[in-house]
C-alpha cells in the first residue's frame, strides 16, 4: 500500500513558507527523509507518518485527499527504495501518471526528469561538457548506425536511427530540418532527455554501460574448469587488430589501442590484473600475440567483462558464442590430454627467490639487480610455442634456471607440457589429503601463462619438493 508524507519549511523570502509533499510507496523512506532534513540525523525508528500533515496508511484508498495535497504542494518529492525494484517501477506506473492527471506540468516535468533523465551520469556541470563515458557511448552508437562506414550518416541511415530511437520515420523535408537544427545547435549540444532516449534504445543503463540483458548470464563452472575465447572471437580480434594497426607495423601503439577502446566506457587494461601483463615492443606497443594474450587473461579472470568489451569494440555475434567453458580437468586426466589453449600457473616461493624475475622474463623484460618487493597480486601472460610434447616427461627433479643469466632451461614449455598432460604431472598417491592440497596448488595450470601473485620455484617442482620433505621426515 502506498503512503505519503508532508513537510513544511519556513522561508526567509516574501512567502511565509514552501509546502513540500513527500510521496511514494510504503517503506521507501518518506518519513526518514523528512526527519533527516529537519534534525540533520538519520532516525533508526522513524514513524510511518509525520506532522504537520498526517497521512493515513491507506492513502491510496483516499484519492481525493492525495490529489488535494499534491495540488497544494509547491514541490513534490517522490521516493523509492533501492532494495525494492517494484517501488521504482511504481514511480512511472502510478506516481508520475498521477501528477500528469492532476495537471501539475512543471512538477511533473522535473520529477520525471530527475528519475528518468539524471544529469550526473551524462553532463559535467562544472566543465559544461558531456562526460567522457557518455561521449564514448555516443561514438559507438554512431559507428553502429554508419552502415557504410563513410564517417557520416546518410539520409537513409539517419532515418533508420530515427525509427529505432523514436519509432517514427522522417519525411525528406524533416531530414533537411534535422540537419539544420544539428548545425545550429552543435556548439551547445542538445537536450539530455533525447540523449537518454538514444542511450537506452541501444541498451545502456544509468551507469552508461550495457545492461545485463545484453550480456551472457553468469557462468556456472566447477573449480577445475576455466573459460576461454572461442575461435570465432579470436578471429574477430585478429581482424580488429589489423583494422587499428594504422601504420601496419604489426603492433598496436598506445594511441592505436586507445582508439580501439574509444567506444568502451574505458580501456579495460588501464588498471587491474591486465595492466602491463603482456610483452610490449620497444615503443610500448602490443604485438598480435600480446594483444590476444591480454584478451585471454581477461577472459580467464572475468569472462563477462571480456564479452562486454568485445561488444563495445564491434563484436556483432551472439555474446554467448564468444566464450566457452573448458572440460573438467579430471576428464583431461582420464583422456590423458587437455583441450585447453589457456593454462594458468601459480609461481610461489620465499622472499627474494626470483618470483618477479621469472614473471618479467616471461614477458621479455630484462633482469634487474634492484630488488623491489611485490605486495599486490600480479600477472604475466604470453604465448608459448609448443612444437612437440614429450609423453614420458615427469617431475623427477626441480628445474634449475637463472633469470639473471637468461638461462630458463625451457621452463615455460615444460610448464605448458605438464598442463597439457595432467595425468603425467599429477601422479597418484595414497595420501588423499596431501593430494587434494597439492591439486589446489597446481590444478589450474597455463598457456598464455597467467602467473598469480607472490610466488617462485616453478610449479613443476612443487610436488617433488613436497615428497622429498615428507620422505626426509619419515
N, C-alpha and C positions, 0 to 999 in steps of 0.2 A: 504494500500500500504506500502510496506517495504521501509525503508530508510537506510542510512549508514552515518558514520562519520569517520574522521581520525584525529589522534593527533600525533605529533612528540615531543619527549623529548630529550634534549641533554644528552649525556652520558659522564662520566669522564673517560671512558676506551679508548681503542685504536680506536674503531669505532667512527665516528662522531655523531651517534645518533641511536636510536632504533625506528623503524617505527611501530606504533600500529594502527590497524584498529578496530574501534568500529562499530559493525553491529547489526541489529535487526529490529523488526517491528516498525512502526511509533508509537510514543508516549510511548516508553519503557524506555526513559531516557538516550539516547546516548549522546546528547548534554550536558545534566545536569551532566553526569558522567565526561565528559572532562573538563567542566568549574570548577567543584568542585575540580578535581585533580590539575588543573592549578592555581586556585585562592584561594583554601582552604576555599571556601564559597559556599553554595548552592544557585544557581540562582533561583529567583522567576519567571523570564520570560526568560528562555533560548531560543535562536534562534533555529530553526529547523535544521540548518546546520552550522557548524563551520569551519573557516580556520584552517590550511593552505590548506586543500583539500576540495573543495566544492562538495558535492554530491547532485544531484537533488532529489526532492521528488519522481520522477518516476524512481528510481534506478532499480527497477525490470524489467523495460522495456529495460534497457541497461545492459544486462547480461554480455556483453563483458567488460564494464568498471568495473563492480563489480568484475569479475574474475581477471582483471588486478590489482586492488587494493589489493585483497586478496593474490594474488601471491607475491606481492611486500612486504607484511607485514612480520615483524619479529615475531609478535604475533597478535592474533585475540581475541577480547573481544566480546562475544555475550550477548545481553541484552534481558530481558523480563520484563513485568510489572506484579507485584503481583496481581493487581486488574483486570488483563485481562488474564485469563487462556489460551485463544486461542494463545496468544503470546508465552507462554511456549511450547505449542504443536508445534508451528512453528519451534522451535529450532530443534526438532527431525524430523519433516516432510520436512523442507526446508533447514535451515542453515547448519546443520551437514551433510546432504547428499551433499550439495553444496561443502563443504570443502573436502568431500571424492572424489567427482567428479574431483575436481581440484588437487587431489593427493598431499594434504598437510598433510601427515600422522602424523607428530609429533604434529602439531597444532590441527588436528582433534582429536587425542588421548586425549590430555589434556583438550580440550574443552568438549568432551564427558564425560570424567571422572569427571570434575567439576560439570557438570549438572546432570548426571545420577548416579554417584557413589561418592557422597560427603563423605569426610573423617571424618568430625567433629562428626556426629552422632554415628559413629562406633568406632573410634580409639582415644585414649588419647595419643597425640603426646609426652607430657612430660613424662608420665609413660611408654610409648611404649607398651601399652596393649589395648585390646578391652575394651570398656566401659561396665559397669555393665548391662545396659539395653540391649545391644547387646548380651551379654553372656546369659542373661535370655531368650531372644527370641530364640537363637540357642538351648538352652536346651529344650525349649518347642517343637521346630521342631524335635529334636532328639527323644523325647518321642513319638511324633505323628508317626514317621517313625518306631519306635521299636515296631512292632505289637505284638510280643510275650512277650514283657516286660521282656526280659532277660538282659537288660543293655548293649546290643551290637547289631550292625546292621549285620544281616546275609548277605550272598551274594545276596539272593533274595530281602531283604529289601533295600540293597544298590542299587540294580538295579532299584527298584521302585522309590527310591529317585532320581536317575539319570534321569529317564524318566520324572518324574514330573517337575524337575527343568530345565533340559536341552534338553528335547524332544528327547533323544537318548538313546537306551539301551546299556548296556555294555556286551561285549563278556567275556567269562570266563578269558581269558588271560588279558583283560583290567582291570577286577576287581582285579586281583593279582597286576597289575601295580598301580592301585589307592591306594591299601592298602600300597604298598611300598612307594609311594610318601607321603602319610599321615604320615607314620612313620618317614620318612626323614625330613619332613617339620614341624613336630609337635612343636619343640621348638620355631620356629619363626613365625608360622602361615602361612596362605595362602594369596591370593590376595583379596583386598576389593571388586573388581568388582564381583568376584564369590560370596562373602558374600551377596552383594546387590541382586544378581540374586536369591539366595535362599530365602532371606527375602521377596522379592516381590512376589515370587511364592506362599508363604504362607500368603499373604495378608497384609504384613506390609508396612507402609508408611515411609516417611523420618524422622518421629519422633520415629520410632521403636514402633509404636502402630498399632493395627489392623485398617485397613481402614474403612471408613464409610459404604462401600458397604457390609461389613460382619456383620454389626450391625443393629438392628431394626431401622426403621425410627422414627423420633421424634414423641413422643406420644401425641396425641390430647385428652385432657380431660377437663371436666368442673371443676370449682373451688371446687365443693363439691364431686369430685371423687379423688381417690388415686390409687397408683399402688402397687401390691403385687406380690410375687413369687407364681408361680403355684405349685400344689402338686408334679408335675414332677420334678421341680427344687429343691424343698425341699428334696425329696427322694434322688436326686443326691448328695446334700450337706451332707446328713446323711451318705451316703456311703463314701464320701471324708473324712469326719471327722474320721470315723473308720479306713480308709486307712492310715491316717497320725498320728493317735494316736499310735505311735510306742510301747510305754510301756503299753498300754491298761489300763491306769488309769482313763479313762473317761474324760480327759481334754487335750486340746492342749496347751502345754507349749510354751513359746515364740520361742524356736528353732524349734519346730514342726510346728508352724504357719508360720515362715519364710520359712521353707522348702515347705509348701503348696503353698505359693505365689511366690516361686522362679522362676516360669515360667511366671509371670506377670511383667510388667515394674517396678513396685514397690508394696509394700504392700499397699492396699487402706486404711488400718486402722491405718497407722503410723501418720497420721495428719488429720486435718479437723474434721467434726462433729462426726465421728465414733471412734476417738481416745479416749480410756478409757471410752467408753459409756456403756459398758456391765459389768455385775458382773464377777469378777475373783476369782480364787481359791487362797489359801494362797501362792502358788508358782507362782502366776501370770499367770496361765493358764485359758483357756476358756472352760467351760463345753459345752455340746451339746446345751443346752438352750441358753447359752451366745453366742455361735457361730452362731446359727440360728437367734438370736436377732440382732446381728451385720449386718447380711445379710438383715434382714427385714428393718432395719433402712436405710441402703444404698439404698435399692430398693425404699423405700418411698421417699427419698430425691433426688436421682439421678438414676432412673431406667436404663438408657442406660449404665452408668458406671458400674452398678451392672451386667448387662448382659455381658458387655465386660470382666469383671473379671471372670465371670462364664466360659467363653470360654477359657480364659488363663489357668484355672486350670483343663480343660479337658471336659467341657460340650460339648457333640457332637450333641445334638438335634438342632432342628430349634430354632434360638435365640428368635424368637417371641413367642415360646411356653413356655418360661421360666418365663414370666410375664403376668399379667392380669390387666385390668383396672376395678376397683370396680364399683358397681352400684351407681347411683346418690343418695345422702343422702335424697333428697325429696321423692324418691321412697321407701327408707328404712322406712321413717316415715309413708308413706301411707300403706305399708305392715306390719308396726309395728314390724319390725325385721331387723337386719343388717346381711349381709352375710360376712362382713369383718372379717379378722383374725388379722389385724394390726390396732390399733387405736392410734390416736395422741391426746395428751392432753397438753394444754398450762398452765403453772403454773405462776401466776402473783401476785404481791403484792409489798408493800413498802420495803425499805431497812431494812435489819435485820429482816425480817418477817419469815425467815426459808425456803426460796426457795431452796437454795443449800442443806440444811439439808434434805429436802424432797426428792430431787433427789438422794442424797447419800444413803438414807435409802432404796430407791427403788432398788439399785444395791448392797445392802449388805454392805455398808461402814458405819463404826461406827460414832456416833455423836462426833463432836469436839467443845470444848469450845472456840477455837481460831477462831475469825471472819476473813474471807477472802472475800473481795469484788469481785464479779463476774462481769466483764465488757464485756466479749465476749459471743457469743451465745454458749449454752451448751445443750447437750442432754443426757438422760439416757434411757436405753432400757432394758427390761426384759420380761420374760414370766410370766403371771398371771394365776394361777389356778382358774378356774371359775366353781365350781361343780354345781351350780344352780343359776338361776336369778329370782329375785322377780319381778313379773309383775306389782305390785302396788307401787313400790318404786318411790317416788317423790323427791322434793327438799324442804322439809318443813323447814329445818334448816341447818346452817353451820355444818360441821363435825369437832368436836374437836379432836385434836391429839397432841402428843408430841414426836418429834423425839429424844429429849434428854432422855426421859424416855422409849423410844421404844414402845410407845402406838400409833399405827397407825389406830386403830378403823376400820380395814378392808377397809381403804380408797381406795386402789388400785383396790380391787374387785368392790367397789361401782363405781369407775370411769369407769371401763370396763362395768359394768352393765348399766350405763347410756348411754354409747356409743352404746351398742348393741340394746338398745330400745330408740331411739331418740324421738319417739312420746311421751314418758313419761317425758323425761328430758328437752324437749324444748316446754313448754306449749304455746298455742295460746294466743295472746294479741291483744288488739285493737290498741295499739301504734305501727304502722307498722315500723316507722323509728327506734324506740327503739329495736324492734325485729330483724331488719336487722343488727343493730350494735351488738347486742348480738350474733346473728348467726355467725358473722365474728369471734367472740372470741372462741366459743366452737363448731362450726360446724364441726371441724376436731378433733375427739377425739382419744384414744389409747388402744391396747392390745399388747404387746411388748412395753409398754407405752413410746413413744418418747416424751421427755419433752423439749420444746424450751426455750430460754434464759430468763433472768431477770424477773422472775415471781414468786408468792406464795400463797395464800389461794386456796384450792382445787377447781378445775373448777366447781364442782357440786354446790358449794355455790354461784357462781358468780351471777346468776340471782336473787336469794333470796336477796343478799346484795343490788343489784340494785333496786329491787322492794321495799325493806324496806326504802331505802333512798328516793325514789320517794314518798312513802306514807307519810314519815315524813315531807317532804317539802310541801305537799298538805294542 
